[in-house]
């Protein structure tokens, strides 16, 4: 089990980084969503990766920090409501933060994300600053949405 202290150590560590450019890929389910996955390197060597997904039709955007042994430990969702375990509803813009009690199930409204879901590159930059994640490259803009007659 990942402890609260271990999670905080991961989040606070400023050696977390992604090397290289990131390009969005079509969703394998043939939805209008695009997604990416990127390995996260750190001096400590945690088994981390980041997954991004963007649906321009809603619009909905997610950036998720994943620990390969525990799953999502930190994440941002825009465009999707969330229901916390305590039965309070959190808005369409919220962050998930690992706790021993609720794992990744509890969310809160973040004041640091000001860009809309329709601007995934700016949201990415804001997410990286708050998560102390350095990206030595750039996140490309998502490809334009193409209308498909058949999947």
Secondary structure as GFF3:
##gff-version 3
##sequence-region A 1 151
A	DSSP	alpha_helix	4	12	.	.	.	ID=ss1
A	DSSP	beta_strand	17	19	.	.	.	ID=ss2
A	DSSP	beta_strand	25	26	.	.	.	ID=ss3
A	DSSP	beta_strand	33	40	.	.	.	ID=ss4
A	DSSP	beta_strand	48	55	.	.	.	ID=ss5
A	DSSP	beta_strand	60	67	.	.	.	ID=ss6
A	DSSP	beta_strand	71	78	.	.	.	ID=ss7
A	DSSP	beta_strand	82	83	.	.	.	ID=ss8
A	DSSP	beta_strand	89	90	.	.	.	ID=ss9
A	DSSP	beta_strand	93	97	.	.	.	ID=ss10
A	DSSP	beta_strand	107	108	.	.	.	ID=ss11
A	DSSP	alpha_helix	120	130	.	.	.	ID=ss12
A	DSSP	beta_strand	134	136	.	.	.	ID=ss13
###
